Amino acid sequence: MHDTADDPTADQLRAGKARLMLEIATSGQRTAAATSRRRRLRRGLTLGIAATSVAALATVVMIAADVVGPTRAPDGTAISSGASAAAAEVLHNAALASMKMSDPVLTPGQYLRIEMAQSYLMMMGPENTTDEAPDINLMTAVLQSSTDNQYVPADTSGEWVWVRPPMQPVTFFGEHAEEDYAAQTPSTETEIVRGLGGDYYAGQQLEPDAERYDSLAGMAKLPRDPQALLDHLYLLAGDAGTGPDAEAFVLINDVLRTGMAPADLRAALFEAAALIPGVEITEDSATVNGRTGVAIARVDTTRDERSDVIIDPDTGMVIGERTVSLKGWGPIPAGTVTGWTSVTTTVVDGLPPL
């Protein structure tokens, strides 16, 4: 409805229609107050499903104009026109499901256990002695895996505990990869780190934890309105990465992977991701660490790899994320999953023997 807005594309119209139809289908399951809150759109419009055809038509026009209009940076310049219709629908479903979930409530003595299974590449092999950078064609690689457990107390200002076992080799890449790995001296000790309020390294982080957008304090300050949240992420992104849209999607993944984002923030993050251009479904049934969900990423064909976030749209929970090599390099074939994480949160009554 803004005089500088571009005409919506076919994908944008389909996304707007999908969201409208989903709201119509689910509106009868919510109270009038909840419906009013849920339909507060990003430019401040509060809409309901009207009883008459004239009012219903007006609602369609307003929702379409708002949902599919281009995303704008804080200075008012158009940045994006939104995710694909299919991705937007999945993300919106996940947002609705998140709002129906109850965040765990801990009693004194209990802990939120955040189990993060993870796997990533370690490059090995001889370096090219004639250049500053290693010759990637002479290198080998190993995909390593481990499972960390982080224990967050009911009083989050208390002592957090992070149990970090050593990485174990899973998959080797390259003719001499196993020999190269045997020549390494990987750690065999389990590291146990403690820190008040999650400050595990006593202020040695690059920035204070309270100022990090992906810390509990930082997440509490993030806007819950999807458009305001995305605008804030664009400001955080600055000139980093390959552009504001790509970096905003990275920042969304950073918060989701913590396993500590509350339900209302997860919902806002899903809706904000649906406003970013290039966000698509990359796999309808992606499995990470034995759990299956929908893989969504911001696809950039100019890059050598793609970062997927795996979500369960039925529950609004984040299953994990993965990195996929798009073009292949050195010993790594195209299409290889070069890293992944899987996050599971549970409430436990105490710390394990340490």
N, C-alpha and C positions, 0 to 999 in steps of 0.2 A: 504493500500500500504506500510505500515511500516513493517519492517521485524519481529517486535515483536508482531504484531497485531494478535489476534485470528481470526479463520475463522468465518464469520458471521453465525448466526443462521437463521432458516427459518423465524422467526418473524422479524428479522432485515432486511432480504432481502425483505419481503413483505412491511415493512415500507419504505425502500428505493425506491421500485417500486412505492408505492402510492405517495410519494413525487414527484418523477420524472413525473408521469402521470399528477399530479395536475399542475406542472410547464408547461408541454406541453399544457394542456387545457387552462391555463390562460395567456400564453405568448403573444398571439395575442391581448390581451386587454391592454398591457402596451407599452410604448415607448421603443426604444432600450436602452436609458440611464437607464430607470427604471429597465428594464430587467437585465442589467448588474449589477446594484447595488443589486437587489434581489437575484441574483444567486451567490453572493460572499460567498463561503462556508467557513467553520470554519477553514480550514487550508490555506486559502488565495487563493483558486482556484476561478477564475471567468469564468463561463461557459455559453454558449448559446446553443440553439437548432440548430444543424447543418443541412445543407440542404442535405448532402449526407448520404447514409447509413453507410459508413465507419466512418465518423465523428460522426454520431448519436450513433453508437455502442461504440466508444471511450467515448462519453459523459456518456452513461449508466454505463460503467465500473468505470469511475472516480467518478460519483455521488454515486454509490453503495459503492465503497471503502470508500468514505468520510462519507456519512450519516450513514452507518450501522457499521462503525468501533467502537471499544470500546472507551468510554470516558476515558481520562487519567487525573490523578491528576497533579498539577504543577510540581511534581518531576518526572513525566513521567511514573509512575506505572499505570497499567490499573485498573480502578475502576468500570466502568459500560459498558453495551452494549446496553443501550437504553430502551425506553418504549415499550409497546406492539404495534403492528402494528396499531390497531384500535385507541389507545390513541394518537400515534404519528400523525396520519392523522388528528384527531380532533384538536390537538394542532397546527399543521401546518396551518390548515384552519383558526383557530382563529388568528394566527399571520398575515396571509395575510389580513384578514378582518381588523385587528387593523391598519395596514399600510394605509388602505384606509379611515380610520376615521380621522376627523379633531378635534384636541383638542380645547376645548372652549377658546375663546379669550375674556378677560374681559376688560371693559372700566373703568376709574376711577369712584368709587362709587359703582361698582358692586361687588358681592361676588360669589364665587363658594360654593354652599351649598352641603355638603356631608351628606346625610341622611343614618344613619346606624341603621337598625332595628336589634336587637340582642336578643338572648335567651340563658340562661345557667342555670346549676343546682346549687342549694344550698342544702348542706347536713345538716340534722337536727337530733335530737334525743339524747338519753343518750349515754354517753361514757362508755366503759368498764373500770371500776375502777382498774382492776388488771393488765392492760397493759398500756404502754405509748400511743399506738395508739387506736383510737376508735374501738369498735367491729362493723364492717360494717353491720353485720346481725341484729343489734339492731337499726340501723339508718333508717331514712326516708329521703325523698328528695322532692324538689319542683322545677319545671322548671319555671323560671321567664323570663319576657320579657320587653323590653323598646325600645324606638326609640330616639337615640341621633341625634342632628343636629350640624354640625360644619360649621362655616362660614369663608371662607378664602378670604381676600380682594384681589382686583386686584394687589395692591402693597403688595406682600407676606411678606415684612418686616414690614408691619403695624400690627394692632391689630387683632388677630384672636379671634373668639367667639365660645365657645363650650357650647351648651345647653344640660344638662343631666337630664332628668326626672327620677323619682324613678322607680325601677323595680316593676312589677306587677305579682302576681302568675298566672300561666297558667295551669299546670298539676301537680298533686300530685302523689307521689309514696310511697307506704307503708300504712299499716292499719291506723296508727294514724298521718298521714302526715299533715292533715288539723289542727288538734289540736296542733301539734308541731309548725306549722307555726304561729298560733294565739299567741303562747307564745313568738315569736320573737318580736323584736322592729325595724322593717325595716324603713328606711328613707321614709318620705312622702313629702320631699321638692325637688323642681327642683333646681339643681345646675347649676349656670352660671359661667363659667370660662373664663377668658380673658388672653391673653398673646401676646406680640410682637413676630412676626415671628413664632407663634405656640408654644412658650415656656410658656406653661400655668402655670407652677409651679415655675417660676422665678429661674431657675437653679437648682431646687431640683431633677431633673431627675437623674437616675443612670449615665448617660453620656450626654455630651452636644448634643443638637439637631442637630447641624451642622455635627456631626460625626456619626449620626445614618444612617444606610444604607436605612431605610425606611422613612427618612425625605426628604424634597424637595432637600436640599443641598446634602444629601447622594445619592439620586436617580440620581442627575445630574452627579455624579462621576462614576456610575456603567457602565461597558462596554456594548455596544450595540451588539457586536458580541456574538452569543449564546455560543460558546465554551469558549471564554474569560470570559464571564459572569459567566458560571458555574464554571470555575476554580477559579474565585474570590469568589464565594459563598462557595466553598470547603475550601478556606482559612479562610473565616469568621466563618465557622462551627467549625473548629478545632476538638477538641475531644468531643464536646457537643452531646447530644442526643444519639441515638442508632447507629450512624455511619454517615459518610459524605453524603451518598446519601439521607438518611432520613432527615438529618438536612438541606441539600440544598433545598429539597422540602418545608420544613417548612419556610425557609427564602424567597423563592419565594412567598408563600402564604402571608407572612408578608407584602411584598411590594404591592401585588395585592389588599389586603384588605383595603389599605388606601384610595382607590378611587382617588388617585392623580397621579398615574403613567402615564406618557405621552404615546402616542400611540407607539412610537418606542421602548420604554422600555417594554411595555406590550408584544409586538411582540417578543422581545428578550427573555423575561421570559418564554413565551409559548414554544419557540424553545428550550430553555435550559431545561425546564421540560421534553421535549420529549427525551432528552439525558440521563435521569436518569433511571436506571433499577428499575423494580417493579412498575413503574407508569402504571396504567390501568384505563379503564373506569369501574366505579362501578355501574353506572346507566345511561341509555341512556336518560331518561326523569325524572330529579330530580327537584322537586318544593321546592323553599325556599321563604317564604313570598309572595306567590302568583305568583312568576316568575319561569319559567321553563327553564332548560338548561341541559347540559351534566355534570355529576359528574365524576371527575377524582381524583385519589388518588394514593399515593405510598403505596401499600398493603404490610403489614408486619403481617403475621399470628401469630407471637410470641407475639404481643402486644394485649392489652385488648380493644383498640379502634382504630378507623380509622378517619383520617381527610380528607374530600373531599373539593375540590375547584369546584364550579359550574360556568361554563362558557357558553356563547352563541357563538358557533363557527361561526355563520352567521354575527355577528357584532364585534367579538373580545372583547366584554365587559365581565367583571367579574360580575356575579349575586350575588355571595356570597360564603360562605363556611359553612360546618357543621361537627360535630363530631358524630360518630356512635359507640355505644357500641357493640363490637364484641362477647364478651363472657358473658356479663351480670354479675352483682355483686350486693350484697345486695338487695335492692328493685327494682333495674333496670334490666328489661329483656334484653336479647340479641337482637340486632337489633334496640334498642331505639336510636333516635336522642337526644343526651344529650346536644346539644348546636348548635346554628347556628347564622350567621350574614348575612345580605343582604345590599348591598351598592348601593345607587343611587345618581348620581351627576347631579345637575342642576345649571344654572346661574340665580341669582336673583338680583334685582335692589337695594336692601338695606337690612338692618337687620329688623327682625320682632320686634314688641313691646316686650321689655324685662323688 
